[in-house]
Amino acid sequence: MQTYDPQLPLINLHIQKSGGQSFRKILETWFGDGFHRHHYDPRTQAVTAKVEKVDGRYPAGTCIHGHFQKRLGFGVQEYYPDIRQFITVLREPLDRQLSLYFFQKARVAKGVEFRAGQRLREAAAASVDEYLEHAMRRPPYYRNHFPWPVDEHNYKDVLEEHFVHIGVTDALQDSVRIFARKLGKPVIDVPVINTSRRDETPSAQVVERFRDTFRLEYLIYEYARGLNS
């Protein structure tokens, strides 16, 4: 893992439904005016303005937090190709996907879920099994969020080269303690926000296929768990 340099900018790769809202509150406290959001609005399709350099470099203590997605054109390489320090928080892949399903389902019911500027009138899937089937036909999400190619052979080398630390949601308070130590910040209690009610359970057959399909995601997640044990 990298040693954090506070004179250089830091990016937190916020992977959706992975404790990002809770962790964002901590980063805002830690970095103050140096904290910046990288945010895509699916209603307007607008992305927040890029953090600009001053006299050829980013101000010391800069932390940029947000969803960076290559397939939608607002990945790290498109906005900050020269930044070299990263952190992130990962979640057990199936639990993350289920959380996303119930979160989006609730937002559709409230009429506040948008895709490409259009309000969604119905859920993307009729059931949780159907949603997971759809997910298995899309590219693995780590490969979308991470700016570097990763596979089952190189993922450890890639993560150790680019990250200061990787936390996990099922040990988020322990992860925050390690983040605090590595970033030279005070330990803060983790707030719990942005939870969704669950009223469906996926079938065992779909769960088994999901775990097999996202083998790389599970390898990366288990590696991250080991960093916080």
N, C-alpha and C positions, 0 to 999 in steps of 0.2 A: 504493500500500500504506500501511497505517496505521503510525504511529510508536508503538512499544510504551510503555505507561505502567505501570510496576511497581506503582503504587498501585491499579490497577484489575485485576479478575480476568481471566484468560486461559483460553480453552477450546481444547483440541486435539481436533478432530474426527477420531476414529480410524475410518477406513474399513477394514473387515475385509480381511486379507491385503494390506496396503499398508505393511508395515514397522512396524506399530504396536507390536508387542511389543518390537522393538529400540529404537524411539524412546521408548517408555515408560520404559525403563531410564535413558535419558539425562535425560528430564524429571524422574524421581524424584531423580536426582543433583542436577540444577540447582535444583529447587524445595524439596527436603527436606520439612519438615513442611507446607509450603504445597501439596504435591501431593495431589490427590484423584482417585480413580477413580469414573467413572460406569459402572456395570456391570449388565448384564441377565443373569440366570442362566436359560437356557432349560429347565433341569430343574425349578426351583422357580417360575419366572416372576416372581422377585423382582428389584427394582431397588435398587441401593444408595441409602442415604439422601441427600437433598439437602444440599449444603454450605450452612450457614445463615449469615446475616449477623450481625455483632456491632455493636451500636449503629447499625443501619441501613445498614451497608456490609460488603462482604466484606473480610477481612484483606488487607493488602498482600502481594503475592507469591503470591497464590492461582493455582493452575493446575489445571484440571479436565480430565481425559483420559478419553475413552471413546467407545463407540458410541452415537450419538444417532440414533434412527430414528423419523421422524414417523409412519409407517404402523403402528407397533406401540405408539404412544402414549407414547414416552419420548424425544421430540425436544427440541431446545434450547428451543423456545418453551414447552413444557410444564414445563420445570424451571428454566431460567435466561433468561427473556425479556428481562431488563434487561442482560445481559452483551453487550459490544460488541467485544471483541478476540478474534480467532480465529487459529489456525494449523492446518495439516493436512499430511499427506504423501499424495501420489497415486501410483498405479501405472498402467502401461500397461493399458488396460481389458481387453483379451483375456488378458493374462498374469495379471491379478488374478483374473479369472473362472476361469481354468484352475487357478490355485493354490487357490482356494476349493473347486473340484470335487475335487481330489485330497486336500485336507485333510479335507473332509467324508467322502469315501469311506474314508479310513483310520480316521477316528473311528467310522464305522458298523461297520467290521470289528472294532473293539475293543469295541464295545458302549457307547460313551460319547457318542454324538451324540443330542441331544434336540431336539424341537420342541414348543412349547406344553406342556411338562411330560411329554411322551411320548417314550420311547426309540425311536429309529428302528431297525427290524429289517433294513431293506434300503436301499440307496442311493437317492437321489431320482431317479436316472436310470440306465439300463442301460449307457450309453456317454457319452463326452465330447461327442459330437455332440448326443445327446438332451438333455444337461444345458444346452448352449449354446442349443438351441432353446427350452427352458423359460425360460432367462434372458431371451431376446428377447421373451417374452410378458409379462414383469414390468415395472413402471415403472423408468425409469433410476435407478440407485442414487445418483448425486449428488443428484438431486432429493429422494430420501428422507433423505439425511444432512444436506444443507444446509438451514438454517432459512428461506432466502429463495427466492422463485421465480427460476429461472434459465432462460434460453433462448439460442438462437444469437445473438440481437441484444444482450442485456444482460449476458452472463456476465462480460465484462472489467470493466465498471463495478461489478457486484456484488462480485466478488472483490477489487478494489482498495479498495472502500469498507470491507469487513469484515475483511480478513486483514492480519496483520502480515507473514506470509510463507507460502508454500506450497512444500513440498519435494517431491521425487520419489524413488522407490525406486531407479531406475537410476542416480542420482547422489546417493545418500543421504549419503555422507560430505561431499561438497561442500555439500549442503543443510544439514547440521548446522553446518558452518562459518558459513553465512549466518544460520541461526537463532541461533547463539551471538553473532554480532556484533549482530544486531538486538535480542536479548533481554538483552544485557550479561552473557553467561555464558561460561565457558571452553569451548574446543573439546574434545570427547571422541571417542575412537574408537568407531565404531559396532559393537556386538556383533551377530553373525549368529545368530538363533535362530528356531525355529518354522518350519522348512522341511519340505516334503513331497516324497516320491518320486513321479515321474511315469512312467506306463507306457502311456499312450495319446497319440495325436496327432489333433487335429480335422481334418476334411476341409477342403480349400481352399474349397469352395462355402460351407460353414457359416461359415468364418472371414470370407469376403467379406461375407456377409449380416450377420454380427455387427458388423463395422466400420461398415457402412452404417446399421444400426439404432441404434448408439450414437455417432452422429456428434457430438452435443453433448459426450459424455464425452471423445471424442478431441480436440475443440477445447479443452476445459478442460485436459486433460492436456498438450497441446502448448504451451499458454500457460504452464503451470507449469514445463515443461521450460525454456522460455526464461528464466524467472526464476533458474535455477540453472546456466546455461551460462557 
